[in-house]
Amino acid sequence: MKLRTLFAEAVSHLRDSGIETAARDARALISFAVNVPSDRLTLCAEDTIYDAQIEKANQVIALRCAGLPVSRIIGRRLFWRREFIVTKDVFDPRGDTETLIALALQRPAKRILDLGTGTGAIGITLAAEWSHATLTASDLSNKALEVAEQNAEKLGVSERCQFIKSDWFSEIEGTFDLIVSNPPYISQVEVAELATEVKDYEPFIALSSGEDALYAYQKISSQAMHHLTPGARLLLEIGHTQGKAVSNLLDEAGFRDIMVHLDFEQKDRVVSCSIPA
Ligand SMILES: C[S@@+](CC[C@H](N)C(=O)[O-])C[C@H]1O[C@@H](n2cnc3c(N)ncnc32)[C@H](O)[C@@H]1O
């Protein structure tokens, strides 16, 4: 069988199973199964595929048809052009979060704090982009911290990173030039209404802090001020309906320059603010 045929069959199976992103998913899954980088699949379209590769491709396509997210099947995810390890114990980084990265990179920082780091996608990306920066990355989940440490090692920044188990600021010491966070922002009730692919495969602790969707923002906004150097920034990812509520919390806590920023789909996605210089 040619790679071209294997790919076409995969797209067709995924479409028949109602997967809207069939072509994109097939590219990632077939690339993984036949061990050819996804940007070389077209180049290798006429290559002959061996039985073992076909078997592996069929297995991964079947898992995707059964509803498993692509990143869970292949164990990795591209984020801001770097590949992160993803396991069942961590939140699968989303493209929307790159909005926060783009905003952060507008003003260099030397000491970064990433609260609720998960895979480390936000903090490790910033540490990799700024070769002189140090990162403190925290999470309440030990397993997430293990994955984040592996990612820091894989991406060559581990010497400049510190990983801490902490309930938001409970174990955090010192001050930072930039604090970033993509905290859980869905209420417990709303989690039940999420797509199966999200609610069945993401750790609950990554999605929700309980009944109040704004709980994490309250905790972070009320304590962040004590951990920021003069003029430093705080960047928070938000749910697209939370711009006003989170801005109000930051205003009450005394932050300045509060702004809500849109993502690629023109939805509210990040709130930025700073403290006086
Ligand atoms: C939406 S995920 C974001 C993960 C990662 N920063 C990203 O953007 O892909 C939220 C993260 O917050 C962590 N978390 C939840 N409650 C926490 C708490 N009380 N203190 C610290 N981290 C917490 C979760 O374990 C999870 O890793």
The ligand as an SDF file (V2000), in Angstrom:
LIG
                    3D

 27 29  0  0  0  0  0  0  0  0999 V2000
   -6.0840   24.8270   32.4720 C   0  0  0  0  0  0  0  0  0  0  0  0
   -4.7190   23.9450   33.1460 S   0  0  0  0  0  0  0  0  0  0  0  0
   -3.3800   24.8950   32.4220 C   0  0  0  0  0  0  0  0  0  0  0  0
   -2.1040   24.1380   32.2680 C   0  0  0  0  0  0  0  0  0  0  0  0
   -1.0160   24.9090   31.4840 C   0  0  0  0  0  0  0  0  0  0  0  0
   -0.6220   26.1090   32.1780 N   0  0  0  0  0  0  0  0  0  0  0  0
   -1.4980   25.2560   30.0880 C   0  0  0  0  0  0  0  0  0  0  0  0
   -1.8320   26.4160   29.8470 O   0  0  0  0  0  0  0  0  0  0  0  0
   -1.5590   24.3600   29.2380 O   0  0  0  0  0  0  0  0  0  0  0  0
   -4.7260   24.4960   34.8610 C   0  0  0  0  0  0  0  0  0  0  0  0
   -3.5840   23.9670   35.7100 C   0  0  0  0  0  0  0  0  0  0  0  0
   -3.7690   24.5050   37.0520 O   0  0  0  0  0  0  0  0  0  0  0  0
   -3.4320   23.4860   37.9790 C   0  0  0  0  0  0  0  0  0  0  0  0
   -4.1130   23.7990   39.2590 N   0  0  0  0  0  0  0  0  0  0  0  0
   -5.3890   23.5680   39.6110 C   0  0  0  0  0  0  0  0  0  0  0  0
   -5.6210   23.9990   40.8750 N   0  0  0  0  0  0  0  0  0  0  0  0
   -4.4640   24.5280   41.3220 C   0  0  0  0  0  0  0  0  0  0  0  0
   -4.0640   25.1330   42.5530 C   0  0  0  0  0  0  0  0  0  0  0  0
   -4.9110   25.2740   43.5640 N   0  0  0  0  0  0  0  0  0  0  0  0
   -2.7890   25.5760   42.6650 N   0  0  0  0  0  0  0  0  0  0  0  0
   -1.9120   25.4240   41.6400 C   0  0  0  0  0  0  0  0  0  0  0  0
   -2.2240   24.8410   40.4450 N   0  0  0  0  0  0  0  0  0  0  0  0
   -3.4880   24.4000   40.2880 C   0  0  0  0  0  0  0  0  0  0  0  0
   -3.9120   22.2050   37.3180 C   0  0  0  0  0  0  0  0  0  0  0  0
   -3.3080   21.0730   37.8840 O   0  0  0  0  0  0  0  0  0  0  0  0
   -3.5430   22.4680   35.8650 C   0  0  0  0  0  0  0  0  0  0  0  0
   -2.2350   22.0030   35.5960 O   0  0  0  0  0  0  0  0  0  0  0  0
  1  2  1  0
  2  3  1  0
  2 10  1  0
  3  4  1  0
  4  5  1  0
  5  6  1  0
  5  7  1  0
  7  8  2  0
  7  9  1  0
 10 11  1  0
 11 12  1  0
 11 26  1  0
 12 13  1  0
 13 14  1  0
 13 24  1  0
 14 15  1  0
 14 23  1  0
 15 16  2  0
 16 17  1  0
 17 18  1  0
 17 23  2  0
 18 19  1  0
 18 20  2  0
 20 21  1  0
 21 22  2  0
 22 23  1  0
 24 25  1  0
 24 26  1  0
 26 27  1  0
M  CHG  2   2   1   9  -1
M  END
$$$$
